[in-house]
Amino acid sequence: MTRPSTHRQPGFRRFGKTWPLLGLLLALAIVAAICNRFGNDQLQVTLTEMLIRMTVVVGMYLFIGNSGILSFGHIGFMCIGAYAAAWATVDPSWKQLMLTGIPDVLQQNQYPFPLAVAGAGLLAAIVALLLGTAIMRLSGIAASIATFAFLAIVNSVYSNWETVTAGTSSIIGIPAVVGPWIAFAFAAATMAIAFLFQISRWGLMLRASRDDEVAARSSGVSIVRVRLIAFVISAFLVGVGGALYAHFLGVLTTDIFYIGLTFVTLSMLVVGGIGSLAGAVVGVVAVTAVVEVLRLFEAGVPLGGVRLILPEGSQEIGLGVVMALILIFRPTGLTRGRELVWPFRRRLRSLPCAAEGPATAAAAEQQVAVE
């Protein structure tokens, strides 16, 4: 008898290797399409904000999840990116009146949205390169405290540099061009970049340094260099997320990018699972759902002739309770720090016929199971 053709096996293997990314993109596209098609305006706004935060959280995961260093400063890069995009796209007449300290090339011109987003990410990456040269030599709690100091510095500078950031006042007139599908496109691109990094040799070396720094160093891994590469790429993606946020809100103030947003984004990573791309994505969706339900109850929900209203601040309390429960009962997050599994990886795609003997068939089954 003729053995069935196996020439498609390598293609299936490659598809299986990319399934952790493709599965997430497919699920996210379905959710976005359903919400965009059947949801009201408020749901579409929520969806857009969720996808923007997904860009930020996945960007944070690229560094935090692979290096094991908890960074409290990434929202500082988001702030840098948001203001950089605003400088590029706000009407020149307003900038000449209120932002007299920015360079003439920004003050007298208005640039298109794609160029503003690219510039925002680039500025955040440059700052990360300068900052990371020093911070990436630290490990553990020392590195985390240093990143928090960076966040405090950014907030202080942007709150007081009135000729450049308008200080505690708002930058207005930012074109609100980001909708659900633009946000989805950037979230998908960010997920693809994070996935490609984690399967690259740089991602492998970075995770090796996370698991055993001494062993990684003895194997020839330049820990500072691989951390710095991840830190810069991560800052670029978070800066892009900041630009999207600015063009989603249409108004910017420095208070947005501080402790509150830092807590929310880190909680998304922790709830989903800080050790995987799937965890970052699932965490954003789960925390967004919890926050939106609590926000709905804060506004008031009719229940049996009575209006049930939760006190203000219930969102923060509820999010804290969710985090505590996750850390107690599932410390590795909802996904347990694992990626999506290709569902057909153990399927026997090609077995020899019975005429070839049971030993050969058993060997083939064992080989496919290993694959």
N, C-alpha and C positions, 0 to 999 in steps of 0.2 A: 504493500500500500504506500501511497505517496504522503510524505509528511506535509502538514499544513505550512503555508508560507509564513515566515517570521520576519520579513523585511520591514514591517512597520514597527517592530518593537523599539528601536532607538527613538523614533518619533514619539511614541507613547511615554518613553522614559523622560524625554525632554519636557513633554507637556506636564508630566507628573512633578518634575522638579520646579516648574514655574507655577504649579497650582496654588501654593500659599499666597501668591500675589493675584493670580487670575480669579481665584475663588472669592477673594475679598472685593476685587473690582466688580465682579459680576453681582454679588449680593448688594454692594453699595449702589450700583447703577439701578438695580431693581427698586430699592427703597427710594432713591431720588426720583425715579420716574413715577412711582405711585404717589408720592407726596406732592410732586409738582403737578400731576394731572388731576388729582381728586382733592387736594388740600386747599384751604382758604389762604388768604394773603398772610395771615399770622403764621400758619404752618410753613409756608414757603420762606418767610423770614427766618423762622427757627431752623429750617433745613439749611439755608445758606450760612447762617452763623455756625451751625454744627460742622459743616464741611470746611469752613475757614479754620475753625479750631482743630479740625482733623489734620489740616496741613501743618499747623503749629505743633500739635502733639506728636505726630509722626516724625517731624523734624527733630523734636526733642528726643524721641526714642532712638533715633539714629546714633546719637552720642550716649545718652544715659543708659539705654538698654544694652548696648554693645560694650561700653567701657565699665559699667558698674559704678560710675561716679554720679551721684545725685546732684544735679545742677539746679540752683535756685535763681540763676541769673538769665535764663533764656528769654524771659519776658522783656528783659532789657534790649535784646536784639529785635524783638517784635516792635518795641517802641521806636528804636532807631529806624527800622524799615518803614513803619507807618509814617513817621514825620518826613523821611526822605521822599516817599511817594507824594506826600502832601505838598512839599516844596516844589515838586516838578509839575503838578497838575492844577494847582489853585490858580485863579485868575491873576495875571501879572499886576493889575492895578491894585488889588487888595494886598499883594505881597509888597509892593513898593510903599504902601501906606503903613502896614503892620509889621512886616518882617524885613526891616532895613538892614539886618546884619548878615543875611545870606548872600552868597556870591551873585554878581550881576547875571551870570549865565543862567541862574535859576530865577532870579528876581524879575527879569525882563522877558522871560519866555514861558510858554505853557507847552508841556511835552505830552505825547500820547500815553495812554495807560500802560501798554506793554513795556515801553521804555522806562516808565516810572517804576514798574514792578522789578525789572531787571536791575535798575540802579539801586533800589531799596535793598535787594538781596546782596548786591555787591558791596554796598557800604557796611552792612552788618557783617559780612564775611571778612572785610578788611579789619574792622574793629576786633573781631574774634581772633584773627591772626596775631594782632599785636597783644591782645590780652592773653591768649592761649599760650604764647611763647613762655610766659612766666607761670601761669596757673597749672598748665599740664605737667609741670614737674612735681606737683603735689598729688597726694592720693587721699582717699577716704574723706573724713570729716573736714580736714584742712582745705581740700579743694572745694568742697561744698560751701564752706563759710566764705571762701574767696569769691565764689560766684555770687553769693548773696550780697557781698560788699559791692560787687560790680552793679547789681540791680539797684542798690541804694544810691550809688554814685550817679547812674543814669537818671534816676528819678529826680534827684536833687538838681542836677545840671539842667535838665529839660524843664523843670518847674521854675527855674530862676533866670534862664537865658531869654529874656523877653524879646530881644531884637531878632532872635533866630527861631524860637519856638512859641512865641507869644506868651510865655510864662504860664501862669495858672489860668489865663484866658483860653478861649477855644480858637482853633483854626477852623474856619467855616468855608463853605463853597467848594469842598472837595467833590468831584463828580462821583455820584453814587452809581457806578456802572456794574458792580458785582452782583450777579443773581445766582440762582441755584446751579445752573449748568456751567457757568464760568468757575464758580467755587468747586464744583465737582471735577472739572478738568485739572485744576491746580492740585486738588487733593489726590487725584489719581496719579499725576506726575510725581508728586512727592512720595507716594507709596512705592512707585516704581524705582525711584532713586534710592530710597531706604532699602528696598529688597536687593537691588543690585549691589549696594555697598555691603550688606551683610553676607552675601554669598561670595564676595570678592576676597582676594588674599588679605587685603587691608582689614576687612571685617573679621576674618578668621584670626588674624594676629591680635586684633583688639580684644576679641573675646577670650583669647588665650591669656592675655595680660590681666583680664578681669578675673578669670578663674584661678590663675596661679602666676602672680607677677614675677616671682623668682624663677620659676621654670621657663616662663616666656623669655625673660631676659637672658637666661643661660642658653636658650635656643637661637639667640641672635635677633630677637625682636627688639626694634627701637621703640620702646613704649611711648616716649615723649612724642616721637614723630607720628605714630599711628593715632594717638589720642588727638594730636593737633589737627591732623587731616579730618578726622571725624568731627571735631569741634567746629572747624571752619565750614564744612559742608552743612552741618546742623544749623549753624547760625545763618547761613545763606537761606535755607528753607524757612526758618522761623522769621527772618526778615521779610521774605516774600509773603508769608502769612500776615505780617503786620501791614504790608501794603494793601493786601486784599481787605483787611479789616477796616483800614482807613477809607477805602473806596466802597465799602459796604455801609459804614455809618454816615459818611459825608461830613462828619464833625469830629475833631480830635481834641482831647484834653489829656494831660499827663497822668491824671489820677486813674485812668483806665488800666494803665500798664504797671501795676504794682502788686501788692500782696494778694489782693483778691483774685486776680487773674492767674497769678502764680500758683495759688492754692488749688484753683479749679483745674488747671491743666495738669498739674502733678497728680491730683486725685484721679484724673482720667487714666493716667498711666498706671497708677497703683491698682485701681479697680479692675482694669482690663487685664493687666499682667505686664509688668515692666520688662520682661525678658523676651517679648516677641512682637513682631509687626501686627499680628492678629490681635494681640492684647491691646496695643495702642488704639486700633480701630474700634474694637468692641468696647473699650473703656469710654471713648468719646460718645458713642451711641448710647451706652447705658447711663452715663452721668447726665447727658442731655435730657434723656427721658425722665430721669428722677427730678431734675431741676424744673423741667417744664410742668410736670404734674404738681409739684409744690407751688410753683408760680401760679398755676391755675387755682389752687386752693387758697392762696393768699388773696387773689382777686375775688373769691367767693364762688361757691358751688351750691346750687339749689338742691336740697335733700329733704324730701318728705314735707314740703311746705316750709322748711327752715333753710336759711342760707348759711352754710358752713364756711366760716372764714378763719384761716390760720393767721396768727400774728406775723408781722413783718420780721424778717430774719429767719423764717422757717426753712428757706432754701439752704442757707449755710448750715443750720442745725441738722437738717435732713441729710445733707451731703456728708457731714462729719459722722453721723450715725452709720451711713452706708459704708464709709471708709473703715470705721472701727469694726463693723461686722465682717467685712472682707478680710481685714488683717487677722481677725480672730479665727474665722472658720476656713478661709482659703487665702493664706498669706501670699501665694504666688499669683493671685488674681483669678478672674473668671475663666481665663483660658489656660490657667496653670503655667503660663510662660511658654506655651507651645504654639506652633504654627498650624494652619489648616493642613490636614492630611489628605493626600490624593486617594480618593475612595476606592480606586481600582488597583492599588499597588500590589495586592496579594492575589489578584485574579490570574488564573492560569491562561495566558494568552495563546500558548502553543504547547500542546502535549503530544508526545510521540504516540503512535497507534499501539494497540495491544500486541500486535505481531512483533514488535521490537523487544518485548519482554518486560516483565514487571520491574526489574532492576533499573532499566533505563528510564521508565516512567517515573519511578520514585526519585531518581536523581534529578529529573527535570522539574518535578514538583518542588523539591528542596531548593533548587536554584532559583525558581521564580519567587518562592516565598522569601528568600533572602533579598531579592531585588525589591 
